[in-house]
Amino acid sequence: MGIGGGIVLIVIGATLAFAVTDNVPGIDLTVVGYICMGAGLLALVLAIILNAQRSHTTHREVIERRDSGYRY
């Protein structure tokens, strides 16, 4: 999902929770908005943690030396 998906979920959730005044029978749009904001926040935090782990990896270069037996 990534950082962008988390931000989109937060925006959609905030819009549903605070800006929509329409009534849908059987569905509370405010609660759906809060759930979307929570999921977006979780996705954003996980994306940041995974990106931080990815940038702290180390790479090791292995150079093999072959002795041919000749001495100069």
PyMOL CGO cylinders between C-alpha atoms (Angstrom):
from pymol import cmd
from pymol.cgo import CYLINDER

trace = [
    CYLINDER, 0.00, 0.00, 0.00, 2.75, 2.43, 0.88, 0.3, 1, 1, 1, 1, 1, 1,
    CYLINDER, 2.75, 2.43, 0.88, 2.88, 5.98, 2.08, 0.3, 1, 1, 1, 1, 1, 1,
    CYLINDER, 2.88, 5.98, 2.08, 0.55, 7.32, -0.61, 0.3, 1, 1, 1, 1, 1, 1,
    CYLINDER, 0.55, 7.32, -0.61, -2.13, 4.73, 0.11, 0.3, 1, 1, 1, 1, 1, 1,
    CYLINDER, -2.13, 4.73, 0.11, -2.01, 5.55, 3.82, 0.3, 1, 1, 1, 1, 1, 1,
    CYLINDER, -2.01, 5.55, 3.82, -2.42, 9.25, 3.14, 0.3, 1, 1, 1, 1, 1, 1,
    CYLINDER, -2.42, 9.25, 3.14, -5.33, 8.58, 0.78, 0.3, 1, 1, 1, 1, 1, 1,
    CYLINDER, -5.33, 8.58, 0.78, -7.09, 6.48, 3.42, 0.3, 1, 1, 1, 1, 1, 1,
    CYLINDER, -7.09, 6.48, 3.42, -6.60, 9.21, 6.01, 0.3, 1, 1, 1, 1, 1, 1,
    CYLINDER, -6.60, 9.21, 6.01, -8.05, 11.84, 3.67, 0.3, 1, 1, 1, 1, 1, 1,
    CYLINDER, -8.05, 11.84, 3.67, -11.03, 9.67, 2.73, 0.3, 1, 1, 1, 1, 1, 1,
    CYLINDER, -11.03, 9.67, 2.73, -11.67, 8.85, 6.37, 0.3, 1, 1, 1, 1, 1, 1,
    CYLINDER, -11.67, 8.85, 6.37, -11.49, 12.48, 7.46, 0.3, 1, 1, 1, 1, 1, 1,
    CYLINDER, -11.49, 12.48, 7.46, -13.88, 13.44, 4.70, 0.3, 1, 1, 1, 1, 1, 1,
    CYLINDER, -13.88, 13.44, 4.70, -16.37, 10.77, 5.75, 0.3, 1, 1, 1, 1, 1, 1,
    CYLINDER, -16.37, 10.77, 5.75, -16.03, 11.54, 9.45, 0.3, 1, 1, 1, 1, 1, 1,
    CYLINDER, -16.03, 11.54, 9.45, -16.17, 15.32, 9.39, 0.3, 1, 1, 1, 1, 1, 1,
    CYLINDER, -16.17, 15.32, 9.39, -17.63, 16.56, 6.09, 0.3, 1, 1, 1, 1, 1, 1,
    CYLINDER, -17.63, 16.56, 6.09, -20.35, 14.13, 5.01, 0.3, 1, 1, 1, 1, 1, 1,
    CYLINDER, -20.35, 14.13, 5.01, -23.76, 14.79, 6.57, 0.3, 1, 1, 1, 1, 1, 1,
    CYLINDER, -23.76, 14.79, 6.57, -25.73, 12.30, 4.46, 0.3, 1, 1, 1, 1, 1, 1,
    CYLINDER, -25.73, 12.30, 4.46, -27.51, 9.37, 6.10, 0.3, 1, 1, 1, 1, 1, 1,
    CYLINDER, -27.51, 9.37, 6.10, -27.22, 5.84, 4.78, 0.3, 1, 1, 1, 1, 1, 1,
    CYLINDER, -27.22, 5.84, 4.78, -29.61, 3.35, 6.40, 0.3, 1, 1, 1, 1, 1, 1,
    CYLINDER, -29.61, 3.35, 6.40, -27.69, 0.82, 8.50, 0.3, 1, 1, 1, 1, 1, 1,
    CYLINDER, -27.69, 0.82, 8.50, -24.28, 2.49, 8.06, 0.3, 1, 1, 1, 1, 1, 1,
    CYLINDER, -24.28, 2.49, 8.06, -22.77, 5.16, 10.31, 0.3, 1, 1, 1, 1, 1, 1,
    CYLINDER, -22.77, 5.16, 10.31, -20.49, 7.14, 8.00, 0.3, 1, 1, 1, 1, 1, 1,
    CYLINDER, -20.49, 7.14, 8.00, -18.71, 8.79, 10.91, 0.3, 1, 1, 1, 1, 1, 1,
    CYLINDER, -18.71, 8.79, 10.91, -17.57, 5.41, 12.26, 0.3, 1, 1, 1, 1, 1, 1,
    CYLINDER, -17.57, 5.41, 12.26, -16.56, 4.29, 8.75, 0.3, 1, 1, 1, 1, 1, 1,
    CYLINDER, -16.56, 4.29, 8.75, -14.50, 7.48, 8.47, 0.3, 1, 1, 1, 1, 1, 1,
    CYLINDER, -14.50, 7.48, 8.47, -12.75, 6.82, 11.77, 0.3, 1, 1, 1, 1, 1, 1,
    CYLINDER, -12.75, 6.82, 11.77, -12.01, 3.25, 10.70, 0.3, 1, 1, 1, 1, 1, 1,
    CYLINDER, -12.01, 3.25, 10.70, -10.52, 4.49, 7.42, 0.3, 1, 1, 1, 1, 1, 1,
    CYLINDER, -10.52, 4.49, 7.42, -8.39, 7.04, 9.27, 0.3, 1, 1, 1, 1, 1, 1,
    CYLINDER, -8.39, 7.04, 9.27, -7.11, 4.34, 11.64, 0.3, 1, 1, 1, 1, 1, 1,
    CYLINDER, -7.11, 4.34, 11.64, -6.28, 2.00, 8.77, 0.3, 1, 1, 1, 1, 1, 1,
    CYLINDER, -6.28, 2.00, 8.77, -4.54, 4.84, 6.92, 0.3, 1, 1, 1, 1, 1, 1,
    CYLINDER, -4.54, 4.84, 6.92, -2.49, 5.74, 9.98, 0.3, 1, 1, 1, 1, 1, 1,
    CYLINDER, -2.49, 5.74, 9.98, -1.49, 2.10, 10.45, 0.3, 1, 1, 1, 1, 1, 1,
    CYLINDER, -1.49, 2.10, 10.45, -0.53, 1.79, 6.77, 0.3, 1, 1, 1, 1, 1, 1,
    CYLINDER, -0.53, 1.79, 6.77, 1.48, 5.02, 6.96, 0.3, 1, 1, 1, 1, 1, 1,
    CYLINDER, 1.48, 5.02, 6.96, 3.41, 3.91, 10.06, 0.3, 1, 1, 1, 1, 1, 1,
    CYLINDER, 3.41, 3.91, 10.06, 4.14, 0.47, 8.59, 0.3, 1, 1, 1, 1, 1, 1,
    CYLINDER, 4.14, 0.47, 8.59, 5.31, 1.97, 5.30, 0.3, 1, 1, 1, 1, 1, 1,
    CYLINDER, 5.31, 1.97, 5.30, 7.67, 4.34, 7.10, 0.3, 1, 1, 1, 1, 1, 1,
    CYLINDER, 7.67, 4.34, 7.10, 9.08, 1.50, 9.23, 0.3, 1, 1, 1, 1, 1, 1,
    CYLINDER, 9.08, 1.50, 9.23, 9.59, -0.76, 6.21, 0.3, 1, 1, 1, 1, 1, 1,
    CYLINDER, 9.59, -0.76, 6.21, 11.26, 2.03, 4.23, 0.3, 1, 1, 1, 1, 1, 1,
    CYLINDER, 11.26, 2.03, 4.23, 13.58, 2.77, 7.15, 0.3, 1, 1, 1, 1, 1, 1,
    CYLINDER, 13.58, 2.77, 7.15, 14.59, -0.89, 7.34, 0.3, 1, 1, 1, 1, 1, 1,
    CYLINDER, 14.59, -0.89, 7.34, 15.20, -1.00, 3.61, 0.3, 1, 1, 1, 1, 1, 1,
    CYLINDER, 15.20, -1.00, 3.61, 17.54, 1.99, 3.71, 0.3, 1, 1, 1, 1, 1, 1,
    CYLINDER, 17.54, 1.99, 3.71, 19.66, 0.55, 6.55, 0.3, 1, 1, 1, 1, 1, 1,
    CYLINDER, 19.66, 0.55, 6.55, 20.70, -2.63, 4.78, 0.3, 1, 1, 1, 1, 1, 1,
    CYLINDER, 20.70, -2.63, 4.78, 24.36, -3.34, 4.20, 0.3, 1, 1, 1, 1, 1, 1,
    CYLINDER, 24.36, -3.34, 4.20, 25.92, -4.91, 1.17, 0.3, 1, 1, 1, 1, 1, 1,
    CYLINDER, 25.92, -4.91, 1.17, 29.16, -6.82, 1.27, 0.3, 1, 1, 1, 1, 1, 1,
    CYLINDER, 29.16, -6.82, 1.27, 31.37, -7.33, -1.75, 0.3, 1, 1, 1, 1, 1, 1,
    CYLINDER, 31.37, -7.33, -1.75, 33.33, -10.55, -1.77, 0.3, 1, 1, 1, 1, 1, 1,
    CYLINDER, 33.33, -10.55, -1.77, 36.53, -10.61, -3.80, 0.3, 1, 1, 1, 1, 1, 1,
    CYLINDER, 36.53, -10.61, -3.80, 38.06, -14.00, -4.35, 0.3, 1, 1, 1, 1, 1, 1,
    CYLINDER, 38.06, -14.00, -4.35, 41.81, -14.19, -4.76, 0.3, 1, 1, 1, 1, 1, 1,
    CYLINDER, 41.81, -14.19, -4.76, 43.37, -17.00, -6.69, 0.3, 1, 1, 1, 1, 1, 1,
    CYLINDER, 43.37, -17.00, -6.69, 47.02, -17.86, -6.06, 0.3, 1, 1, 1, 1, 1, 1,
    CYLINDER, 47.02, -17.86, -6.06, 48.60, -19.11, -9.25, 0.3, 1, 1, 1, 1, 1, 1,
    CYLINDER, 48.60, -19.11, -9.25, 51.78, -20.35, -7.59, 0.3, 1, 1, 1, 1, 1, 1,
    CYLINDER, 51.78, -20.35, -7.59, 54.12, -17.91, -9.37, 0.3, 1, 1, 1, 1, 1, 1,
    CYLINDER, 54.12, -17.91, -9.37, 56.21, -15.55, -7.30, 0.3, 1, 1, 1, 1, 1, 1,
    CYLINDER, 56.21, -15.55, -7.30, 57.49, -12.37, -8.82, 0.3, 1, 1, 1, 1, 1, 1,
]
cmd.load_cgo(trace, "trace")
